[in-house]
């Protein structure tokens, strides 16, 4: 359970998803919100409300996966620096990679929202292993669809 009065870091893959906006508005009842997000060239509308502190972590280019490492490294450094100053109680991540960034940034309590299923083939297999290890450490998993639970059946901590 999230208690009132906490600093909460939101880690979002983009600023334009209305589902993220609704979740942030709900979480704002429990503390001071700081949103860390990536910008993408094809999403230009639906920004987060201006009442929240927002930090753009850089632009993610579509299908340029090899160029993301430096942006992710910078994101970890930015969030860690802010976490040392602001002492957030927790992070709320909208994707697997952002949840990993939250932990690498030194925030001990985290929640992840699952809004999509990871393919279990190719690179997805590695992502599923990371997901499994992360789920053992994370404090809460929020599924956006009850149908996603079937995908995780057999995982003892779900």
N, C-alpha and C positions, 0 to 999 in steps of 0.2 A: 504494500500500500504506500502511496506517495503522500507524504505529509506536507501541509501548507508551509510556506516560507522558505522553500529551498530554491537554490539556483539550479535551473534545469537547462542543459545543453541539448538542443535538437540538432540532429545530423541528418540532412536531407540531400538526396541525389539531385534535386532540382528545386526551384522556387515556384514552379507553376502548377503543381498538382493540387487540385482542390481538396482531395482527401487529406493531404498533409496539412492544409490550412485548417480544416475542421479539427484535426487531432491536436494541433498546436493551440488552437483556441480553447479546447477542453483542458489541456495540460496547464494552461496559463492560470487556471484556478488554484494551482498548487504551488506556484512559485514564479520567480523572475525568469523569463525565457530569453535565451540567446540562441539564434538560429544560425547554423553553419550550413552552407549549401554550395552546390556547384552550378555554374551557369552553363547553358547549352544553347547553341546557335538557333535551334529550331523551336525553342520555347521562350517566347518573348512576353507573354501576357500572364495574368493571374499571380501577381507577386504577393508575398506574405504581407500582412498588415503592418503599417508603419509604426505601430505602438511597440513592436518588438525590435530588439537589437538584432541586426542581421550582418553576417560576415560572409562575403563571397570568397570561396576557397579557390576560385579560378575556373577557367572554361574547360569543360570536357568536350573533346572533339569526337564526333561519332566515328566508330570503328578504328580509332587511332589508339589501340590498347597499349602499344609499346611506349607511348608518350605519357601515359597516365602515372607512371611510377614517380616521377618528379613532382607531379601535382599532389599525389597522395602523401609523399614525404613532407611536402610543405604543409599540407593539411594537418598532419600529426603534430608538427612543430607549432603551428598556429594555435591549435586547440590545446596542446599541452601548456603553452605559455599562458593562455587565458585561464586555463584550469588552475594553474598555480596561483594566479592573482585572485580569481573569483570563487575558488573552492566549490564547484558545483557538487550537489549531492548526487546527481545521476545524469546519465545521458539517455536519450530516446532516439534510436536509429531506425531509419526507414529502409535499410538494406544491409546485407551481410557485410560488405566491405566497409561500410560506415560504422558498424558495430565493432569490427576489428580495430578501426581507427580510434574509436572511443576508448577501448582498452589500452591500446598503444599510447594514447595521450595521457594515461594514468588515472582515468576516472574508473573507480572500482565498481560502481553500481550501474548496471545498464539494462535497458529494455530494447527489444527488437520487434518491429512490426513486419510480418511476412505478408506481402501483397502479391507475390509471384512464386512459382515453384521453380527450383533449379533443376535443370536437366541432369540426369545421372550418367551422361556419356561424355567422353573427351575431357575438356577442361572442367566441365560440370561435375565430374567425379571428384576432382580435387576440391572444388567448392563445397561439395556435400560433406567431405571429410572435415573441412574447416568449419562448416556449419554445425556438424555434430559436436566438435570440440567446443565451439563457442556456446552452443546451447547448454552444455554442462556447466558453464561459468556464468551465464546471463541470469538475471533475476526474474525476468518476465518475457514471455513470448506472446505476441498479439497476432492472431490470425485474422485476416480480413475476410476470410470465407471459411465456413465450417467444413467445406469439402477438402480444404488443405490438411485437415487433421489425418485423413486417410493416408496422405503421402508420408506422414511421420509415424505411422503405427509401428509399434515394436521398439520405439525409442523410449527407454524406461523413464526418462525424466519429463516426458510430455504428458 
